[in-house]
Amino acid sequence: MAGRYEVTGEGATRREMWNPYIARFYDYWRSIHPPAGLPGRQHFRPMDIPDLLPSVWLLEVQREPFRLRYRLAGTRIEEVRGRALTGMWLDETSPEIRDMEVYYRRYRAAVETRQPQWRRGPSQMQHLRDIEDLENILLPMASDGSTVDLLLCKTIFYDRFGRTLL
């Protein structure tokens, strides 16, 4: 793989903190890189990671104004959110985050720096199920290898006992 990618976010570089499914997803993203630049949607083959797909989501990036649209949402994501998400804008599905600039900071950083973003902590969105914590990673993708136009994401949900909701 050409280029170095730094995963950012508190604790991001300490992979021992990562859920093994998040680590495997990140390793898959690194494995699909073309010789130069970022991978694009054309490099992502869902059949390569079927067991990871239920909690995978893909966001289409609109730059001006900055907005994100669900291009794909795995079954676990939709189950936890309590609705179909594909084709909808993130701020439409979660109006509570519209005015939370801090919420979008990680997404913007992934787009602008072309670097992955990792986080574990309380959810800032409303969910149908009782979620205590979540862990996710945002992986930048660019159909032209350079301009980030998609974010390939994976989320692991945790209940109040720290059990994963896979």
Secondary structure, DSSP 4 states (H G I P E B T S, - for coil): --S----BSTTTT-GGGS-HHHHHHHHHHHHT--SSS---GGG--GGGSGGGGGGEEEEEEETTTTEEEEEEE-HHHHHHHTS--TTSBHHHH-GGGTT-HHHHHHHHHHHHH---EEEEE--SS--SS--SEEEEEEEEE-TTSSS--EEEEEEEEE-TTS-B--
